[in-house]
Amino acid sequence: MTAWRRKGQWLEWTANAEPSTLEEVKALLPDAIDERTLKKLWSASGVEIQGRRILLRLFPEESLQYMPEWTGIEVLFEDDFCLVADKSAGMKVHPTGESEGGTLLHAVGWHLESTGQSCRPRHIHRLDEDTTGPVLMAKCPWAQVRLDEAMREKKVERTYVALVHGRLSPNRGRVDAPIGRDRHHATRRRVSPGGERAVTHYEVVESYRSTTLVRLRLETGRTHQIRVHLSHLGHPLIGDTLYGGRSEGMKRQALHGERLTFPHPWSGESIEVQSPWPPDFVALNERLKK
């Protein structure tokens, strides 16, 4: 691929020829820059032509949306366009009230500010408060558009591991059951004919005496989807008391985002990010093996 580099707020692309019009610029740029984006940049003086070099203002300086707060998070992947942060249990992805702190966005804001980056993180998907694992974030408005599009087109793949009650059978399956709100409980969801379509794929990794280690892949991303679907199958997550699970010494639902795969917003390259099992999940799995 033709070389590119970042120069402050600008992405510099070295083309194969010298353009002079917007149409020629579009023909020389990669498909990642669509016509609508290019016209918007052009009208806002966000395109410069310097011989064969085309500069696009893709990285505008932005202030943080939330006050940065230090939390010991691990950044699993990062470049100029996006990052993947490893979310711990008990942490929300974003605040639900104006004065609320301690979320992943607050922590990522601290990371960006402390490394001298003037950009605003934008989460592309979410995890439940007590679910651990990787969360994808865009670092500029253009990357958010590209990654949101990838989510809609189901090009972002999320794989989870869970420990559930009972011995799940068959060993591999697909749950296609719509999910809607539970009118009898403010925060709970349920399988409902009038709900939104929800599809979960699962595969048994290992069966224990009365529990199962299972790997799951989301085809859709409804609220509480894995928790609702497994409860619907009669195999609620260990620790998930909201959906019929027993604690078994686990203070949260035994669910972890193990792998995240997504197309890079600029290159289209498939990026795979792994998140190690957290200590409480490892300890529970070892105990159930015995």
N, C-alpha and C positions, 0 to 999 in steps of 0.2 A: 504494500500500500504506500502511496505517496506520503512523504514525511510531513508531520505537523508538529507544532510546539505551542506551548502557552506563553504569552507575553502579557503579564498582568491581567487585565480584563479581556484580553483578546486571544482568540485562537488563530494562529497563523498557518495557513495551508499553502504549500508550494504546488502550484498547478503545472500541467504539461504545456500550457500556452499562456499568452498574455490576454486576459479578457478586457473588454472595454464597455460592455453593456451588462445589464442585469441578466439577460438571457444567456450570455456567454459565461457569466459567473456560475449560474445554475448548472450549466452543462459540464463545468469543470470540477464541481464539488461532488463529494460522495452522496449517496442516496440518503444518508442520515439527515441531511439538511433538505427539507421539503420546500416546495415553492412558497407555501404560506409563511413559513418561518423566515425564509430569505427576504420576502417582500416586507415583512414586519421589521426586520433588521435594517433593510435598505431605507425605509421611510423614517427610521429613528436614527439615521446616520451611524448605524451599527455595522456597516460594511466599508472597508477600505481596500483599494487596489493599488499595489506597488509592484508594477511589472508582473511577474508570474506569481507573486505572493498575494494571496487573498486573506484579509484579516476580518474576522467575525467577532463581534462583541458578545460572546456567549457567557462571560463570567463577570457580570456587573457586581460592583461592591454592594453588599446588603448588610443591614443591621440584623441582629438576632431578634427573633420573635419573642423569646422568653429569656429571662435573666439566667445566665449560665451558672451552673452549680457543679462543683467537683463531686464526682462519684467514680469509683474504681471500675470503669467499664473497659472492655477489650474491644478494640477496633480490628475486625477480622479481615477487612479489605478496604482500601482507600486509594483513589486517584483524584484527578482534577474534577471529575464529573459526579462521582458518587462514593458512598461508603456503606459498609455493612458493620453494624454494631451488635455485640452480643448482649442481649437483654437478660438480666437476672430476675429471679422470682421476686414478687412483691413490688415490682416497678411497673408503672403504666408507661405506655409508649408516649402519650401526650397528656397534658392536663385536661381535666374536664371542667375546671373552674378557674376564674381569673387569678386567684391568689394561691392556687395549688402549685407545689414544687415537687422536686424529687423524681421527675419523670426522665425517660430516656432522652427526650429532646433537650431538657435542661443539661444533662450530662454531655451529650454530643456538642451542645453549644459551648461548653467549657473546653472540650477537646479542640474545637475549631479555633476559638479565641486564643487559647494557650499556644497554639502552633502558628499564630499570625495569619489566620485565614478569615477574610471578611466576607463570609457567605452565610446563608441561612439554610439549615437542614430541613428537608421535607420528607416525611415518611411516606413510603409507597404502599405499605401494607402494615397491618398491626398484629400484635400477639396479645392474648389475654394477660391480665396483670400477673397471674401466677404461672404463666407458661414461660419457659426459658427458650433462648435460641436467637438466631440471627434476624435482624431487621434491616431492610434495604432503605437507604435514604438518598435522595438527589441533593446535589450541592449547588445547583443553579436552576433557574426556571426552565431552560430548554431541556435539561436532562430529566426534569420532572415530567414534562410532556412526553418525552420518549419512553420513560419507564412506566408511566401510567398507561400508555398505549400498549406496551408489552404485557401489562397485567390484564387489560381488557381482552387481548388476543390470546391469553393463557400461555404466554411464553415464559412467565416466571414460575418456576417449579419449586414447591416447598415440600420437603420430606420431614416427617416427624417420627419419633419413637414414643411408645406409651406402654405402661404396665396396667393391665386391666384385670378385673375379677373374672374368674372362670376360665375354662379352656375353650378358646375361640375356635369355631369350626364352621365351614371348611377353612383350610389353611390360607386361602387366598380368596379375595372377593371384592365386590364393588357395591357400595351403598348409594343408591340413587333415591333420595327421600327428601322432599321439600321441607324447609325449616321456616317457622314463623314464631311470633311472640307467644308466650304463655300468658293468657289473659288473667290467670289466677296468681301470677308471680311477676313482680316488676322487672327482675333481671334475668329470669330464666327463659330459654327458648325451647321449642318442642317440634317434633315432626308433625306437620299439618298439611292437609291437602291444599289449603289456600296459601301456603308459604312460598318462599322463593326456592327455585331449584337448587339443590345442593348435592354434590357428588364427591364421595370419598373412596379411594382405593386403599385396600389394606393387604398385608402379608404377614403371616405369623413368623416370627424370628425364632422363638423358643417357647415351648409350653412347660410350665412347672406343675406342681401338684394341684393347685387350685387357682392359678393365675397364668397370664400369658404376656410375653413380651412381643409387641406387634409394631411393625413399621407401616406408616400411613403416608399417602400422597394426596394432596388436595387438588381437585379439578376446579372447584369453586371456592370461594372464601367467605362463607357466611359466619356471622357471630356465633361462637361456641360450636362450630360445625362438628369437629371431631368428638367433642364431649357429648353432643346431642346424638350423633349417629351411633356411637358405641353404646350409649345408654339404651338407645332404641333397639339395638341388637341383643340387649340383656347382659352386656359386658361393660358396665361403667368403669371409668378410670379409677384406679386406686387413689384415694385422697379427695376425690371430687364429690363432696357431700351434697352439692347443689343438684347433682344428677344421679344420686343413688349410690355413690361409692362410699366405702368405709375408709377410714384414715390409714389403718395398718401402720401407724407411726409416721406417716407422711403428712406434713403440714400443708400441702397443696396438692393439686391434681398432678399425677405422675405423667406429665406430657412435656416433651422437649423437642424443639425445632433442631433437627440434626443437620440438615443440608438445605442450602438455598442456591438455585441456579437461575441465572438471568442473562439476557443478551446485553452486552455493553452498549450504552446509548450512542456512542460515537462509532465504534468499529464493528458492532454487531457480533463480536466474539462471545462465545458462551463462557461465562464466568461462573465457576462453582466454588462455593464457600462452605466449609465444614465447621460445625460448632461442637466442641467436645461435650460429652455428658457432664452435667453438673454433679458435685459430690453427693447431694441427697438422692439423686436418681441412681447413681452408681451403687450407693450403699443399699438402697432398697432392692435393687436387682440382685445384688450378691446375697442378701438375706433370703430372698424368695427362692433362690436356686437351691438352698440347703434343704 
